[in-house]
Amino acid sequence: MGGNDLLPIYYVSRVLRDAELRYPRVEQACLALIYAMQKIRLYLLMHKTIVVAAANPIGYLASKPVLTGRTARWMLQLSEFELDYQRPKGVRGQSIADLMAMFPGEGNDEIHDHVPGEVAAADINKPWTMFFDGSLYDTVGGAGMVFEAPQGYLLSYSFKLDFPCNNNVAEYESLILGFKIAKELGLGSIKIKGDSRLVTNQVNGDFHVKDPHLSPYRSEAQNMMNQTWSTLDHMGIGKNKHADALATLASKIQLNDKE
């Protein structure tokens, strides 16, 4: 748009389906805006957007004291854009919009309620799984842990243990660091898998702790596991390659005094 010249660069339209036909008129107006925002989101993030309409349905929703359900999620989606609402001053652009509303495209895309940047909440019935492993290089170690969400995506973490330790200490450090990360993420009860048979059996109470320096680690791990109602199981090394790679890389990182 420049001066009095209007140049259409993109247009979208679709028919209302199923439950959408029963939405109140104000929500149907919001639905049109939401659909357009979802289709050209990347473009709108780069520019200030002027929304020209005889009424401002989004402003009406924003004035409501309490928003719930789909209207609340729509408002969250729109909050990432810089929107300026104006009343129409002419009929040219409005006539095009009216014509498109009279002959909407079928469209295969559905309206989604995903809010960009939103972190999926932990599902109590489907807990996250944490894979952990420790590694030793010379006299220092590394810790690696991988969190697998019920939906399948992964969160990976790796830590340098820049102090003298042995392999069992590195395994315990990785397990305890994983518990702390899970707490920060609010994951609640999790399933834990590691390839250290000694650590797994000691924490589960099947093995006695013969090395005194491992006792505080075992007690800390047991407390954290009991507090979150988590479970710890042993798995083969071949099934723990992701966490093993993270721990190995971390153990071999060379740190200088400034890092």
C-alpha positions as CSV (number, residue, x, y, z in Angstrom):
1,M,0.0,0.0,0.0
2,G,1.4,3.4,-1.0
3,G,-0.6,6.6,-0.8
4,N,-3.9,6.0,-2.5
5,D,-2.7,2.9,-4.3
6,L,-3.6,-0.6,-2.9
7,L,-1.6,-3.6,-3.9
8,P,-2.9,-7.0,-2.7
9,I,0.1,-9.2,-1.8
10,Y,-1.7,-12.1,-0.2
11,Y,-5.3,-13.2,0.5
12,V,-6.8,-16.2,2.4
13,S,-10.3,-17.5,2.8
14,R,-12.0,-20.6,3.9
15,V,-15.5,-21.9,4.7
16,L,-16.7,-22.3,8.3
17,R,-16.9,-25.9,9.4
18,D,-18.9,-27.9,11.9
19,A,-18.8,-26.2,15.3
20,E,-17.5,-23.0,13.8
21,L,-20.9,-22.4,12.3
22,R,-22.4,-22.2,15.8
23,Y,-19.8,-19.6,17.1
24,P,-21.2,-16.2,18.1
25,R,-20.8,-13.6,15.4
26,V,-18.0,-11.9,17.4
27,E,-16.1,-15.1,17.6
28,Q,-16.6,-15.8,13.9
29,A,-15.0,-12.4,13.2
30,C,-12.1,-13.3,15.5
31,L,-11.8,-16.6,13.7
32,A,-11.2,-14.9,10.4
33,L,-8.4,-12.8,11.9
34,I,-6.9,-15.8,13.6
35,Y,-6.9,-17.8,10.4
36,A,-5.2,-15.0,8.5
37,M,-2.6,-14.5,11.2
38,Q,-1.7,-18.3,11.2
39,K,-1.4,-18.4,7.4
40,I,1.0,-15.4,7.1
41,R,2.5,-15.3,10.6
42,L,6.2,-14.9,9.5
43,Y,5.4,-11.9,7.3
44,L,3.3,-10.2,10.1
45,L,6.1,-10.7,12.6
46,M,8.3,-8.4,10.5
47,H,5.8,-5.6,10.1
48,K,3.3,-3.5,11.9
49,T,-0.1,-4.7,10.9
50,I,-3.2,-2.4,10.4
51,V,-6.5,-4.3,10.9
52,V,-9.2,-2.5,9.1
53,A,-12.7,-3.4,10.2
54,A,-16.0,-1.7,11.0
55,A,-15.9,-3.2,14.5
56,N,-12.9,-4.3,16.6
57,P,-13.8,-7.8,17.8
58,I,-10.4,-8.4,19.3
59,G,-10.7,-5.2,21.3
60,Y,-14.1,-6.4,22.5
61,L,-12.7,-9.7,23.7
62,A,-9.7,-7.9,25.4
63,S,-12.2,-5.8,27.3
64,K,-13.8,-8.8,28.9
65,P,-12.7,-9.4,32.5
66,V,-12.2,-13.1,32.1
67,L,-11.3,-15.1,29.0
68,T,-11.4,-18.8,28.8
69,G,-11.2,-21.6,26.3
70,R,-10.5,-20.8,22.6
71,T,-10.9,-17.0,23.0
72,A,-8.2,-16.9,25.6
73,R,-5.8,-18.9,23.4
74,W,-6.6,-16.7,20.4
75,M,-5.7,-13.6,22.4
76,L,-2.4,-15.3,23.4
77,Q,-1.7,-16.0,19.7
78,L,-2.4,-12.4,18.7
79,S,-0.3,-10.9,21.5
80,E,3.0,-11.6,19.5
81,F,2.0,-9.2,16.7
82,E,2.0,-5.4,16.6
83,L,-1.6,-4.8,15.6
84,D,-3.3,-1.4,15.0
85,Y,-7.1,-1.5,14.6
86,Q,-8.7,1.2,12.4
87,R,-12.2,1.8,11.0
88,P,-12.4,1.7,7.2
89,K,-12.2,5.0,5.4
90,G,-13.1,3.7,2.0
91,V,-14.9,0.9,0.4
92,R,-12.2,-0.5,-2.0
93,G,-10.5,-2.9,0.4
94,Q,-13.7,-3.7,2.2
95,S,-15.4,-4.7,-1.1
96,I,-12.7,-7.2,-1.8
97,A,-13.0,-8.7,1.6
98,D,-16.8,-8.8,1.3
99,L,-16.5,-10.6,-2.1
100,M,-14.1,-13.2,-0.7
101,A,-16.5,-13.8,2.2
102,M,-19.3,-14.5,-0.3
103,F,-17.2,-17.0,-2.2
104,P,-14.9,-18.6,0.4
105,G,-12.2,-21.1,-0.6
106,E,-12.6,-24.6,0.7
107,G,-9.1,-24.6,2.3
108,N,-7.5,-27.7,3.9
109,D,-5.9,-26.0,6.8
110,E,-7.5,-26.1,10.2
111,I,-7.4,-23.5,12.9
112,H,-4.9,-24.6,15.5
113,D,-4.7,-23.5,19.1
114,H,-0.9,-23.7,19.4
115,V,0.7,-20.7,21.1
116,P,4.2,-20.1,19.7
117,G,6.9,-20.7,22.4
118,E,4.5,-22.6,24.7
119,V,6.1,-25.5,26.5
120,A,4.0,-28.7,26.6
121,A,2.9,-29.5,30.1
122,A,3.8,-32.8,31.7
123,D,1.1,-35.5,31.3
124,I,0.7,-37.3,34.7
125,N,-0.5,-40.4,32.9
126,K,2.4,-40.4,30.4
127,P,5.5,-39.4,32.3
128,W,8.7,-38.1,30.7
129,T,11.7,-40.4,30.4
130,M,15.2,-39.4,31.4
131,F,18.3,-41.2,30.1
132,F,21.5,-40.4,32.0
133,D,25.2,-41.4,31.7
134,G,28.5,-40.4,33.2
135,S,31.9,-40.5,31.6
136,L,35.5,-40.2,32.8
137,Y,38.5,-38.7,30.9
138,D,41.8,-38.8,32.7
139,T,40.8,-37.7,36.2
140,V,37.7,-35.5,35.4
141,G,34.3,-36.4,34.2
142,G,31.3,-35.5,32.2
143,A,27.6,-35.9,32.7
144,G,24.9,-36.3,30.0
145,M,21.2,-36.6,30.3
146,V,18.4,-36.7,27.7
147,F,14.7,-36.0,28.5
148,E,12.1,-37.6,26.2
149,A,8.6,-36.1,26.3
150,P,5.5,-38.3,25.9
151,Q,5.1,-36.6,22.5
152,G,8.5,-37.9,21.4
153,Y,10.7,-34.7,21.3
154,L,14.0,-34.6,23.2
155,L,15.8,-32.1,25.6
156,S,19.5,-32.7,25.9
157,Y,21.9,-31.5,28.6
158,S,25.6,-31.9,29.1
159,F,27.9,-30.9,32.0
160,K,31.6,-30.8,32.6
161,L,32.6,-32.3,36.0
162,D,35.7,-30.3,36.5
163,F,37.0,-32.0,39.6
164,P,38.7,-35.3,40.3
165,C,36.3,-38.2,40.2
166,N,35.8,-41.8,39.1
167,N,33.3,-43.3,36.8
168,N,30.8,-44.2,39.5
169,V,30.8,-40.6,40.8
170,A,30.3,-39.3,37.3
171,E,27.2,-41.6,37.0
172,Y,25.8,-40.4,40.3
173,E,26.5,-36.8,39.4
174,S,24.6,-37.2,36.1
175,L,21.6,-38.8,37.9
176,I,21.4,-36.1,40.5
177,L,21.8,-33.3,38.0
178,G,19.0,-34.9,35.9
179,F,16.7,-34.8,39.0
180,K,17.4,-31.1,39.5
181,I,16.7,-30.3,35.9
182,A,13.5,-32.3,36.0
183,K,12.4,-30.3,39.0
184,E,13.2,-27.0,37.3
185,L,11.2,-28.1,34.3
186,G,8.3,-29.2,36.5
187,L,8.2,-32.7,35.1
188,G,7.0,-34.3,38.3
189,S,7.3,-38.1,38.3
190,I,9.6,-39.4,35.6
191,K,11.0,-42.7,34.3
192,I,14.8,-42.9,34.6
193,K,17.0,-45.2,32.6
194,G,20.8,-45.6,32.9
195,D,23.4,-48.1,31.8
196,S,25.2,-48.3,35.2
197,R,24.1,-51.5,36.9
198,L,25.9,-50.5,40.1
199,V,24.2,-47.1,40.5
200,T,20.8,-48.5,39.5
201,N,21.0,-51.4,42.0
202,Q,22.4,-49.2,44.8
203,V,19.7,-46.6,44.5
204,N,17.0,-49.3,44.3
205,G,18.4,-50.9,47.4
206,D,19.5,-54.2,45.7
207,F,23.2,-53.6,46.3
208,H,25.0,-52.4,49.4
209,V,27.3,-49.4,49.2
210,K,30.9,-50.6,49.8
211,D,32.6,-47.3,49.0
212,P,31.9,-44.7,51.7
213,H,32.3,-41.8,49.4
214,L,29.3,-43.1,47.3
215,S,26.9,-43.2,50.3
216,P,26.0,-39.4,50.2
217,Y,25.3,-39.8,46.5
218,R,23.0,-42.8,47.0
219,S,21.1,-41.0,49.8
220,E,20.6,-37.9,47.7
221,A,19.4,-39.9,44.7
222,Q,17.0,-42.0,46.8
223,N,15.5,-38.9,48.4
224,M,14.9,-37.2,45.1
225,M,13.4,-40.3,43.6
226,N,11.1,-40.8,46.6
227,Q,10.0,-37.2,46.6
228,T,8.9,-37.3,42.9
229,W,7.7,-41.0,42.9
230,S,10.0,-41.6,40.0
231,T,11.4,-45.0,38.9
232,L,14.9,-46.1,38.0
233,D,15.7,-49.0,35.6
234,H,18.8,-50.4,34.1
235,M,19.3,-50.5,30.3
236,G,22.0,-51.7,28.0
237,I,24.8,-49.4,26.9
238,G,23.7,-49.7,23.3
239,K,20.3,-48.2,24.1
240,N,21.9,-45.2,25.8
241,K,24.1,-43.8,23.1
242,H,22.7,-40.3,23.1
243,A,23.4,-39.6,26.8
244,D,26.7,-41.5,26.5
245,A,27.8,-39.2,23.7
246,L,26.9,-36.1,25.6
247,A,28.8,-37.3,28.7
248,T,31.9,-38.2,26.7
249,L,32.0,-34.9,24.9
250,A,31.6,-33.0,28.1
251,S,34.4,-34.9,29.8
252,K,36.9,-34.1,27.0
253,I,36.1,-30.3,26.9
254,Q,39.1,-28.3,27.9
255,L,38.2,-25.3,30.1
256,N,40.4,-22.3,30.7
257,D,40.5,-19.9,33.7
258,K,38.1,-17.4,32.0
259,E,35.3,-19.9,31.4
